[in-house]
Amino acid sequence: MKQGLHPESYRPVVFRDMSNDDTFITRSTIQAKETIEIDGVTYPLIKVEISSTSHPFYTGKQKLVDTAGRVDKFMSRYGNRKK
């Protein structure tokens, strides 16, 4: 592996989902301006607008587009115009 390719500053960082106040700790090199204390340990804090706990794809609240129903509705209205 090449030396000096990967950053040396990996450390635990707290990410907070601002839409539902969920927090999770992971390792990152991102620079943070704020800190937060969790269980007596101070971590850098990164605020995110959306995460897997609030994204509609992961929560199962995703809207499904019914294209087949739309096509059937269109055909029932306008499909028989040639007669």
C-alpha positions in Angstrom: 0.0 0.0 0.0 1.2 3.5 -0.8 2.5 5.5 2.2 0.9 8.9 2.9 -2.2 8.2 0.7 -4.8 8.1 3.5 -5.4 10.8 6.0 -4.0 10.3 9.5 -6.7 12.3 11.4 -9.4 9.6 11.7 -11.3 10.1 15.0 -14.8 9.5 16.4 -17.3 12.1 15.3 -21.0 12.6 16.2 -23.4 13.1 13.4 -26.8 14.6 14.4 -29.8 14.4 12.1 -31.5 17.7 12.6 -34.9 16.5 11.3 -35.4 14.0 14.1 -32.5 14.7 16.6 -31.0 11.2 16.1 -27.3 11.0 16.8 -24.7 8.4 15.8 -21.0 8.1 16.3 -18.6 7.1 13.5 -15.0 7.7 12.5 -14.4 10.5 10.1 -11.8 13.1 9.1 -14.3 15.9 8.7 -13.6 19.2 10.5 -16.2 20.4 13.0 -16.8 23.7 14.6 -19.1 22.5 17.4 -18.6 19.8 20.0 -21.0 17.6 22.0 -20.6 15.6 25.2 -21.9 12.0 25.2 -21.3 9.7 28.1 -18.7 12.0 29.5 -16.7 12.1 26.3 -16.5 15.2 24.1 -16.8 14.6 20.4 -16.8 16.9 17.3 -20.4 17.5 16.2 -21.6 17.5 12.5 -25.2 18.5 11.8 -26.8 16.8 8.8 -30.3 17.5 7.3 -31.1 13.9 6.5 -29.8 10.5 7.4 -30.9 6.9 7.1 -33.2 7.4 10.1 -35.2 10.1 8.4 -34.9 9.4 4.7 -38.1 8.2 3.1 -36.3 5.3 1.3 -35.0 3.8 4.6 -38.1 4.5 6.7 -40.5 2.9 4.3 -42.6 6.1 3.8 -41.5 6.5 0.2 -44.2 7.5 -2.3 -44.6 5.0 -5.1 -45.6 6.3 -8.4 -48.3 4.1 -10.0 -47.4 4.5 -13.7 -49.5 1.4 -14.8 -52.6 2.9 -13.2 -52.0 6.2 -15.0 -51.6 4.5 -18.3 -54.8 2.5 -17.8 -56.6 5.7 -16.8 -55.3 7.5 -19.9 -56.2 4.6 -22.2 -59.7 4.4 -20.7 -60.3 8.1 -21.4 -58.5 8.6 -24.7 -57.5 5.2 -26.1 -60.6 4.5 -28.1 -60.6 7.8 -30.1 -60.0 6.0 -33.5 -63.4 4.5 -33.5 
